[in-house]
Amino acid sequence: MTDQPLSPSAQAVLDAVAAQMEGEWISPDFIPYEAKKIAAALRAAADQVVPDDGVASSIERIVEKRIRSKLLAIAAELDGIND
């Protein structure tokens, strides 16, 4: 597990998952175990919302690409929790 703190965005994602599990016992292994699943879900969402077509020909498309990039960055960070 990495010793570096998570970015505020990645931490917010994990906090949201933990909040949904309120009242349930959360194993100390929860975060590393679930992080890859959460990362996969974020990548799938990015692919569905902003497919990677390689084209950024309008302002709207450029903004969409930035959003995609940010989602994928959070997913990559969560994948790194297990490293």
Residue pairs with C-beta under 8 A, 6 or more apart in sequence:
1 32
1 81
1 82
1 83
2 80
2 81
2 83
5 11
6 14
6 77
6 81
7 74
7 77
9 70
9 73
9 74
10 74
10 77
10 78
13 38
13 42
13 74
13 78
14 31
14 35
14 38
14 78
17 34
17 38
18 26
18 30
27 33
31 81
32 81
32 82
35 78
35 79
35 81
35 82
36 78
36 79
36 82
38 75
38 78
39 74
39 75
39 76
39 78
39 79
40 75
42 71
42 72
42 74
42 75
42 78
43 71
43 72
43 75
45 71
46 67
46 68
46 71
46 72
46 75
49 64
49 67
49 68
49 71
50 64
50 65
50 67
50 68
52 68
55 61
56 62
56 65
